[in-house]
């Protein structure tokens, strides 16, 4: 049997007269990993009413028609009216993750005292990882129905808006700015619902194209607005006022912009009409399990809830930009 031996001094960076240099590391780990999206922090968080979480939506007020409402003042015959309300629901979904700490590795790390904060960091990062998956699924969840769930994921807000039927396409040579402004004007002209969109969400690549177009074609610099502490975005002047253009890295696009075959989606939304229905707590909860025979410490992060886009067919719009 051939045995391979490694000399112990191979672990040293340098050996010399009066000097032995051994590997040492900074106690802080470089960490710029993408974590949360902005969308999940801006929509309404409400407690679920049950499973599924139920609510009513009023689609029409009790109003007479023009032909039956106006009558002879000396021969009044009142038409019968009634409100139109529809029952809606959103199923709750479960999002979980588990992290285990090996007893030997933890005690070894404690004795070395080099990364004393590592256990807390890894647990915090696990919570952030759950929220990252949550934020991505808020837009892109693979479920296809609120009434009859088809997958364990959320029914993504993007798919809910698209299923509502309010979708328009801006061609490769058409103005993105004009297309967004005219779409918002069309939303405000709705005679059945008082729509007031509050934000436009899109991938930063599309928002950069909008910014460039405003400068090149309109010789204008878009105004800015602070939408959260330390978070400033550009705004687009529309018939609904100055609408913030919010960069959302969780929104994907297809193709290469400029090739003519790229499709970049933007979502004009009324944020008060988008809700996340949570169970027990809107934030992820951490549970420590009993120590098994392996003596590993086990922690499970869990989050229960579901997202619903109310008024998907009138309060929001999907805009597909071809470039």
C-alpha positions in Angstrom: 0.0 0.0 0.0 1.4 3.4 -1.0 0.8 6.1 1.7 0.9 9.8 0.9 2.4 12.0 3.6 2.1 15.8 3.8 4.7 17.6 5.8 3.2 19.7 8.6 5.1 22.8 7.5 3.0 22.9 4.3 0.4 24.6 6.3 2.7 27.6 6.9 2.9 30.5 4.5 6.6 31.0 5.3 9.3 29.4 7.4 12.5 31.3 8.0 15.0 32.5 10.6 13.0 34.1 13.4 9.7 33.9 11.4 6.9 31.5 11.0 3.9 32.8 9.1 0.7 30.8 9.3 -2.6 31.4 7.4 -4.9 34.0 9.1 -8.2 35.4 7.9 -10.2 38.6 8.5 -12.9 37.9 11.1 -15.6 39.5 8.8 -16.8 37.5 5.8 -17.3 39.6 2.7 -21.0 39.4 2.0 -22.9 41.4 -0.7 -25.3 38.5 -1.6 -28.6 39.7 -3.0 -31.3 39.3 -0.4 -34.7 41.0 -0.4 -36.7 42.6 -3.2 -38.6 45.9 -2.5 -42.1 44.6 -3.6 -42.7 42.4 -0.6 -41.9 45.3 1.8 -44.4 47.7 0.2 -47.6 45.6 -0.3 -50.1 45.3 2.5 -49.6 42.6 5.2 -52.9 41.4 6.6 -53.8 38.4 8.9 -55.4 35.5 7.1 -59.1 34.8 8.0 -58.5 31.0 7.7 -57.4 28.5 5.1 -58.1 29.6 2.5 -58.3 33.3 3.5 -61.6 34.7 2.3 -62.9 38.2 1.4 -65.6 39.9 -0.6 -65.1 42.2 -3.6 -67.7 44.7 -4.7 -67.8 44.9 -8.5 -70.7 47.3 -8.9 -72.7 49.7 -6.7 -76.5 49.7 -6.5 -77.3 52.2 -9.2 -80.1 52.5 -11.7 -79.6 52.7 -15.4 -80.1 55.9 -17.3 -83.2 54.6 -18.9 -84.9 53.4 -15.7 -83.5 55.9 -13.2 -84.9 59.0 -14.7 -88.7 59.0 -14.4 -91.7 61.3 -14.6 -91.6 63.4 -11.4 -95.5 63.1 -11.2 -95.4 59.4 -11.7 -92.5 58.0 -9.7 -91.7 54.3 -10.2 -88.4 53.4 -8.6 -86.3 50.6 -10.2 -85.0 47.9 -8.0 -81.3 48.0 -7.5 -78.7 45.8 -5.6 -75.0 45.8 -5.1 -72.9 43.2 -6.9 -70.4 41.4 -4.6 -68.2 38.4 -5.3 -66.6 36.0 -2.9 -62.9 35.6 -3.3 -60.2 33.5 -1.5 -56.5 33.0 -1.3 -54.9 29.7 -0.2 -52.1 29.8 2.3 -48.7 28.3 1.4 -45.8 27.0 3.6 -42.2 28.1 3.1 -39.6 26.4 5.2 -35.8 25.9 5.6 -33.7 24.0 8.1 -30.1 24.5 9.2 -28.1 22.1 11.4 -25.1 23.0 13.6 -22.7 20.1 14.2 -21.6 20.0 17.9 -18.0 19.2 17.1 -17.7 22.0 14.5 -19.3 24.6 16.9 -17.0 23.7 19.8 -14.0 23.7 17.5 -15.0 27.2 16.2 -15.5 28.5 19.7 -12.1 27.3 20.8 -10.4 28.9 17.8 -12.4 32.2 18.5 -11.9 33.3 14.9 -15.5 33.4 13.7 -17.4 33.9 17.0 -20.4 35.4 15.3 -20.8 32.7 12.6 -23.6 30.7 14.2 -25.8 33.8 14.5 -24.9 35.0 11.0 -25.8 31.6 9.4 -29.2 31.6 11.2 -29.9 35.2 10.2 -28.8 34.3 6.6 -31.2 31.3 6.6 -34.1 33.7 7.5 -32.9 36.1 4.7 -32.8 33.1 2.4 -36.4 32.2 3.2 -37.4 35.9 2.6 -35.5 35.9 -0.7 -37.3 32.8 -2.0 -40.6 34.5 -0.7 -39.9 37.7 -2.6 -39.0 35.9 -5.8 -42.2 33.8 -5.6 -44.4 36.9 -4.9 -43.9 37.8 -8.6 -43.0 34.4 -10.1 -44.7 31.7 -8.1 -45.8 28.8 -10.2 -49.3 28.2 -9.0 -52.1 29.0 -11.5 -55.2 29.4 -9.4 -56.4 30.9 -6.2 -59.5 28.7 -5.9 -57.9 25.4 -7.0 -54.2 25.4 -6.2 -52.0 23.5 -8.6 -48.5 23.7 -7.0 -47.1 24.3 -3.5 -45.8 27.8 -4.5 -47.6 31.2 -4.4 -49.8 32.2 -7.4 -47.4 35.0 -8.5 -48.6 38.5 -8.7 -47.3 38.8 -12.3 -49.4 35.8 -13.4 -52.5 37.1 -11.5 -52.3 40.4 -13.3 -51.7 38.7 -16.7 -54.7 36.4 -16.0 -56.8 39.5 -15.3 -56.6 40.3 -19.0 -55.0 43.8 -18.7 -52.0 43.3 -20.9 -50.5 45.5 -23.6 -47.4 45.3 -25.8 -45.0 48.1 -26.8 -43.4 47.4 -30.1 -39.7 47.5 -30.7 -39.8 51.0 -32.4 -42.6 52.5 -30.2 -41.9 54.8 -27.3 -41.8 53.1 -23.9 -42.5 56.3 -22.0 -45.6 57.1 -24.2 -46.8 53.5 -23.9 -46.7 53.6 -20.1 -48.3 57.0 -19.9 -51.1 56.2 -22.3 -51.8 52.9 -20.4 -52.1 54.7 -17.1 -54.4 57.3 -18.7 -56.6 54.4 -20.0 -56.7 52.9 -16.5 -57.9 56.2 -15.0 -60.6 56.5 -17.7 -62.3 53.4 -16.3 -66.0 54.3 -15.8 -66.7 51.4 -13.4 -63.8 51.6 -11.0 -61.8 54.5 -9.4 -58.4 53.2 -10.3 -55.3 55.1 -9.0 -52.1 53.2 -9.8 -49.2 53.9 -7.4 -46.1 52.3 -8.8 -44.5 50.8 -11.9 -42.3 47.7 -11.1 -39.8 46.5 -13.7 -36.3 45.0 -14.0 -33.6 47.7 -13.7 -32.5 47.0 -17.3 -35.9 48.2 -18.5 -35.9 51.2 -16.2 -32.5 52.2 -17.6 -34.0 52.0 -21.2 -36.8 54.4 -20.0 -34.3 56.8 -18.5 -32.2 56.8 -21.6 -35.3 57.4 -23.8 -36.5 60.3 -21.7 -33.1 62.0 -22.1 -32.7 61.2 -25.8 -36.2 61.8 -27.2 -37.7 64.2 -24.7 -34.5 65.9 -23.5 -35.8 65.4 -20.0 -34.3 64.1 -16.8 -36.7 62.1 -14.7 -37.5 63.4 -11.2 -36.6 61.4 -8.2 -38.6 60.4 -5.1 -37.7 58.7 -1.8 -40.0 55.7 -1.3 -38.2 54.3 1.7 -35.5 55.4 4.1 -32.4 55.7 1.9 -34.1 54.3 -1.2 -34.6 56.8 -4.0 -36.1 56.0 -7.4 -36.9 57.9 -10.6 -40.5 58.9 -11.3 -42.7 59.2 -14.4 -45.1 62.1 -14.8 -48.5 60.7 -15.7 -52.2 61.5 -15.5 -52.1 59.8 -12.1 -49.3 62.0 -10.9 -45.6 61.2 -10.5 -45.5 57.4 -10.5 -42.3 55.9 -9.0 -40.3 53.5 -11.2 -39.2 50.8 -8.8 -36.4 48.6 -9.8 -37.2 44.9 -9.0 -34.4 42.4 -9.6 -36.9 39.6 -9.0 -38.7 40.4 -12.3 -37.0 38.5 -15.1 -36.9 39.3 -18.8 -36.1 37.2 -21.9 -33.7 37.8 -24.7 -31.0 40.5 -25.2 -32.3 44.1 -25.2 -31.5 45.7 -28.5 -31.7 42.4 -30.5 -35.4 43.0 -31.3 -36.5 39.7 -29.7 -36.2 40.7 -26.0 -39.3 41.0 -23.9 -39.1 43.1 -20.8 -42.3 43.2 -18.6 -43.4 46.1 -16.5 -46.3 46.1 -14.0 -48.4 49.1 -13.3 -49.9 48.4 -9.9 -52.2 49.8 -7.3 -50.2 48.6 -4.2 -53.1 49.0 -1.7 -54.9 46.3 -3.8 -52.2 43.7 -3.4 -52.1 41.9 -0.1 -50.1 39.2 1.6 -52.3 37.2 4.0 -50.1 35.7 6.8 -50.7 33.1 9.5 -49.5 33.8 13.1 -46.8 36.2 12.1 -45.9 38.2 8.9 -42.2 37.5 9.5 -40.5 34.1 9.4 -40.5 32.2 12.7 -37.6 30.1 14.0 -38.1 26.8 15.8 -35.3 24.9 17.6 -35.8 21.2 17.4 -34.8 18.7 20.1 -31.2 17.5 19.9 -31.0 14.1 18.2 -28.5 11.3 18.8 -26.0 13.1 16.5 -26.0 16.0 19.0 -26.5 18.5 16.1 -28.5 21.6 16.9 -31.4 21.9 14.4 -33.3 25.1 13.6 -36.3 25.3 11.2 -37.4 28.6 9.7 -41.1 28.7 8.6 -43.5 31.2 7.0 -47.2 30.6 6.2 -49.2 32.9 3.9 -50.3 33.7 0.4 -50.4 36.7 -2.0 -53.5 38.0 -3.7 -53.9 40.7 -6.3 -57.3 42.2 -5.8 -58.9 43.8 -8.8 -56.5 42.0 -11.1 -58.7 42.8 -14.1 -59.0 46.6 -13.6 -56.5 48.0 -10.9 -53.3 46.8 -12.5 -51.7 46.4 -15.9 -49.0 44.2 -17.5 -46.9 46.0 -20.1 -44.6 43.9 -22.3 -41.8 45.9 -23.9 -40.2 44.5 -27.0 -36.6 45.6 -27.6 
